[in-house]
Amino acid sequence: TFFLGMLLSRGRDLVDFTNDILNNVVSLTGDAHQARVAQDIFRQEIRYERSLQMREDIRDMNKVMLESVTSYLFLGSIILGTCFVTVIEGWPPMNTSRMVRAWWLLFASWSITFSLLGIWFALSFQVKISAASRERLLRRYRYRLTDDSVVTRMGGNNLVNSFFNLGSMVANTMGHAIDKQARPSRGAVRGVLTKEPGSPVVAPKTPESSLKLLVQSLDPTSAALDATVLRKGLNAWVHPSGSGYGKQTVMDAPYFLLDETSVRMPWEFSGEKPLLLRVHGEATLYIAAQCPPLGGYDAEEGVGNTTLYGLYKTIGAEVPEWPPEERPVVTAGFHPAWRGPSGYGEFQRVEGFSIFISHQNLEVPVYKIVLAPPTRGVVDVIVCWRFKTTCEALTVVLRSGHVHCKEEDWPIAEFNHEIRQITPLQDYSGYYLRRGTTYLIINVCLAVCSRLWLLGDRPMWYLENALMAVILTPAILTTFSMPINIKATQLALSMPMVNQAQPFS
């Protein structure tokens, strides 16, 4: 009776206390969800601003180079017009020396020819650089906006979704326990029974001609690599049965990895054997995975065995990224600039980029390493895994080119490299404009000499010619020998100056 009276007298206080706790939990959970939504929105805004920055850098470089070549065209047009004027209006008198007229006509023709060549090379340079910038601005580096599939998953699960996911996980766990008692012959993984995988997704193999990089397996004990083109909505993981693919898809990937070569791996990967690859051409290796694994049961995809970190994700808590001690190392085939403290090639985090996966709204971080320069067109790579247990959603992508710098700096580095390839057109334009200007000055000197020839014999007949030669010689020598481009400009446009590896943190 005493305890019943105490319970009845304190029941209201107990209910109020429980209600206060639930209100605090709801408030904290709601605030945390709003904070995650704001953080995800801010990250997407940063990605959009980075795309704007890349486009502005390309526009600035295009503007600077076009301004320089426009000066070439302007100067060349003036010189070419002057050359035609000297030929038409500046014809030497007919009774002058025939040798002087011949030399005048020769230098006049040379000045017209070289000036016309200078204008033509400058025009070719202008057209090529405009085409290169237009191809990047309109196709390769467009504005990066978030897809609807990613927008709906910003901020993770709210309180209602977390509650129902937690209840579903508890119900599935109880169902597995009952199923385990009924059919004990089926194996358990990490304490929770795994459902048999669902039916695989059948898709045709990707022909090698569609791949930007040809990749082969060097492991004689394993099957041939399943390489494909990475795109949104791709079933990027091999089915556990070994035939077909799992139902997990890539919802979104960084723009620089789309259309690159992706090697399909199992969804749950333990890394018992190293990955042996032969890559044809220059390449950068990117990997992404959920480590430590989350697990999580899905009746459609046949994924089970929820882990402690999976429970954290279910209730909305933070899940740690790939631990450094479990990241793989490349023991062969890595670029010397990417040798880490361990003495092997080590992966570095690609800041600001991740891959979104349909299963459990996974967002896995991306890491990269630059492979060694190919020998006879190929490079053999050995990737050693260091997982303590397993990982999930392992994604392996090979990107063409050696991308040492940050991803947002690569477009301008690549653009600079292409400009460097067509810079000889600008050099030739300056070379021929200098020759045309020099021969135009000599042509004018010969025209003056032809008129002085008509004065006949007189004291110091060479005085005027000598004065003109002395005064114009510095201009002729400077114009003929001094290039317009300087070495510092060429070095600034070189790939090594922009595409430099970041130091290990």
Residue pairs with C-beta under 8 A, 6 or more apart in sequence:
26 159
29 158
29 159
29 162
29 316
30 158
30 159
32 316
33 155
33 156
33 157
33 158
33 159
33 316
34 155
36 154
36 155
36 156
36 316
37 154
37 155
39 155
40 154
40 155
41 154
43 352
44 146
44 150
44 154
46 352
47 144
47 146
47 352
48 143
48 144
48 145
50 144
50 352
50 408
51 141
51 142
51 143
51 144
51 255
52 143
53 408
54 141
54 408
54 411
54 412
55 137
55 141
55 143
57 411
57 412
57 415
58 133
58 136
58 137
58 141
58 411
58 412
58 415
59 133
59 137
61 133
61 412
61 415
61 416
61 419
62 129
62 130
62 133
65 129
65 419
66 126
66 129
66 130
68 426
69 122
69 125
69 126
69 129
69 426
69 429
70 126
72 118
72 119
72 122
72 426
72 429
72 430
72 433
72 484
73 119
73 122
73 123
73 126
75 433
76 115
76 118
76 119
76 122
76 429
76 433
76 436
77 119
79 111
79 115
79 118
79 433
79 436
79 437
79 440
80 112
80 115
80 116
80 119
80 436
82 440
83 108
83 111
83 112
83 115
83 436
83 440
83 443
84 112
86 108
86 111
86 440
86 443
86 444
86 447
87 108
87 112
90 443
90 444
90 447
92 100
92 101
92 104
92 446
92 447
92 450
92 451
93 450
93 451
93 454
95 454
96 450
96 451
96 453
96 454
97 450
97 453
100 446
100 449
100 450
100 453
101 450
103 446
104 443
104 446
104 447
104 450
107 439
107 440
107 442
107 443
107 446
108 439
108 443
110 435
110 436
110 439
111 436
111 437
111 439
111 440
111 443
112 436
113 436
114 432
114 433
114 435
114 436
114 439
115 432
115 433
115 436
115 437
115 440
116 436
117 428
117 432
117 436
118 428
118 429
118 430
118 431
118 432
118 433
118 435
118 436
119 429
119 433
120 429
121 425
121 426
121 428
121 429
121 432
122 425
122 426
122 429
122 433
124 425
125 422
125 423
125 425
125 426
125 429
128 422
128 425
129 419
129 422
132 415
132 418
132 419
132 422
133 415
136 411
136 415
140 411
141 255
141 411
144 255
146 252
147 232
147 251
147 252
149 251
149 252
149 356
150 251
150 252
150 356
153 251
153 356
153 361
156 313
156 316
156 361
157 165
157 314
157 316
157 361
159 316
162 314
162 315
162 316
165 314
166 314
166 315
169 296
169 297
169 306
169 311
169 314
172 297
172 304
173 192
173 306
176 192
176 193
176 195
176 297
176 304
177 193
179 186
179 193
180 186
180 188
180 193
186 193
187 193
187 194
188 194
189 304
189 305
190 295
190 305
190 307
191 305
192 295
192 304
192 305
192 306
193 304
193 305
194 303
194 304
194 305
195 297
195 299
195 302
195 303
195 304
196 302
197 239
197 240
197 241
197 246
197 301
197 302
198 247
198 299
198 300
198 301
198 302
199 244
200 239
200 241
200 243
200 244
200 245
200 246
201 235
201 239
201 244
201 245
201 246
201 247
202 244
202 245
203 235
203 244
203 245
205 226
205 228
206 227
206 228
206 229
208 214
208 227
210 229
211 227
211 228
211 229
211 261
212 259
212 260
212 261
212 400
213 260
213 261
213 279
213 280
213 281
213 283
213 398
213 399
213 400
214 279
214 280
214 281
215 225
215 227
215 261
215 263
215 277
215 278
215 279
215 280
215 398
216 224
216 225
216 277
216 278
216 280
217 223
217 224
217 225
217 276
217 277
217 278
218 276
218 277
218 278
218 380
219 273
219 276
221 273
222 273
223 242
225 263
225 264
225 277
226 238
226 263
226 264
227 261
227 262
227 263
227 264
228 234
228 236
228 261
228 262
228 264
229 259
229 260
229 261
229 262
230 236
230 250
230 253
230 257
230 258
230 259
230 260
230 261
230 262
230 397
231 250
231 258
231 259
232 250
232 251
232 252
232 253
232 258
233 249
233 250
233 251
234 249
234 250
234 262
235 245
235 246
235 247
235 248
235 249
236 245
236 248
236 249
236 250
236 262
236 264
236 395
237 245
237 246
237 248
237 264
237 265
237 266
237 267
237 393
237 394
238 245
238 246
238 264
238 265
238 266
238 267
239 245
239 246
240 246
240 266
240 267
240 268
240 302
245 264
246 267
246 301
246 302
247 300
247 301
248 267
248 301
248 357
248 358
248 359
248 393
249 357
249 358
250 355
250 356
250 357
250 358
250 395
251 356
251 357
251 358
252 355
252 356
253 355
253 356
254 350
254 353
254 354
254 355
254 366
254 407
256 399
256 403
256 407
256 410
257 286
257 355
257 366
257 397
257 399
260 397
260 398
260 399
260 400
261 397
261 398
261 399
262 395
262 396
262 397
262 398
263 277
263 396
263 397
263 398
265 394
265 395
265 396
266 394
267 303
267 392
267 393
267 394
268 293
268 390
268 391
268 392
269 289
269 385
269 387
269 390
269 391
269 392
269 394
270 385
270 387
270 389
270 390
270 391
271 328
271 385
271 386
271 387
271 390
271 391
272 385
274 331
274 382
274 383
274 384
274 385
275 381
275 382
275 383
275 385
275 396
276 380
276 381
276 382
277 333
277 380
277 381
277 383
278 378
278 379
278 380
278 381
279 333
279 371
279 374
279 378
279 379
279 380
279 381
279 398
280 374
280 377
280 378
281 374
281 377
281 378
281 400
282 371
282 373
282 374
282 400
282 401
282 402
283 371
283 379
283 398
283 399
283 400
283 401
283 402
284 368
284 369
284 370
284 371
284 398
284 399
284 401
284 402
284 403
285 330
285 368
285 369
285 370
285 371
285 381
285 383
285 396
285 397
285 398
285 399
286 350
286 366
286 367
286 368
286 395
286 396
286 397
286 398
286 399
287 328
287 347
287 366
287 367
287 368
287 394
287 395
287 396
287 397
288 354
288 355
288 364
288 365
288 366
288 367
288 393
288 394
288 395
288 397
289 322
289 364
289 391
289 392
289 393
289 394
289 395
290 362
290 364
290 391
290 392
290 393
291 322
291 323
291 326
291 387
291 391
291 392
292 307
292 309
292 320
292 323
292 326
292 388
292 389
292 391
293 307
293 309
293 310
293 389
293 390
293 391
293 392
294 306
294 307
294 309
294 310
294 313
294 319
294 360
294 362
294 392
295 303
295 304
295 305
295 306
295 307
295 310
295 392
296 303
296 304
296 306
296 310
296 313
296 314
296 359
296 360
297 303
297 304
297 305
297 306
298 304
298 359
298 360
301 359
303 359
306 314
309 319
309 320
310 360
312 318
312 319
313 319
313 360
321 365
322 365
322 367
325 386
326 386
326 387
326 388
326 391
327 346
327 347
327 367
327 386
328 347
328 383
328 384
328 385
328 386
329 340
329 342
329 344
329 345
329 346
329 347
329 383
329 384
329 386
330 338
330 344
330 345
330 346
330 347
330 369
330 371
330 381
330 382
330 383
330 384
331 344
331 345
331 382
331 383
331 384
332 380
332 381
332 382
333 345
333 371
333 372
333 379
333 380
333 381
333 382
334 344
334 345
334 369
334 370
334 371
334 372
334 381
335 345
335 369
335 370
335 371
335 372
335 373
335 402
335 404
335 501
336 372
337 370
337 404
337 501
338 345
338 346
338 348
338 369
338 370
338 501
339 345
339 346
340 346
340 504
341 504
344 384
345 369
346 369
346 504
347 367
347 368
347 369
348 367
348 368
348 369
348 502
348 504
349 365
349 366
349 367
350 365
350 366
350 367
350 368
350 407
351 406
352 407
353 366
353 407
354 363
354 364
354 365
354 366
355 363
355 364
355 366
355 393
355 395
356 362
356 363
357 363
357 364
357 393
359 393
362 392
362 393
364 393
364 395
368 403
370 402
370 403
370 404
370 501
371 379
371 381
371 402
372 379
373 379
373 402
401 414
402 499
403 410
403 499
404 499
404 500
404 501
404 502
405 413
405 498
405 499
405 500
405 501
405 502
406 502
409 498
409 499
410 499
412 498
413 495
413 498
413 499
416 493
416 494
416 495
416 498
417 495
417 499
419 493
420 490
420 493
420 494
420 495
423 485
423 490
423 493
426 485
427 483
427 485
430 483
430 484
430 485
431 483
433 484
434 479
434 480
434 482
434 483
434 484
435 480
437 479
438 476
438 479
438 480
441 472
441 475
441 476
441 479
442 476
445 468
445 469
445 472
448 464
448 468
449 465
452 461
452 464
452 465
455 461
491 497
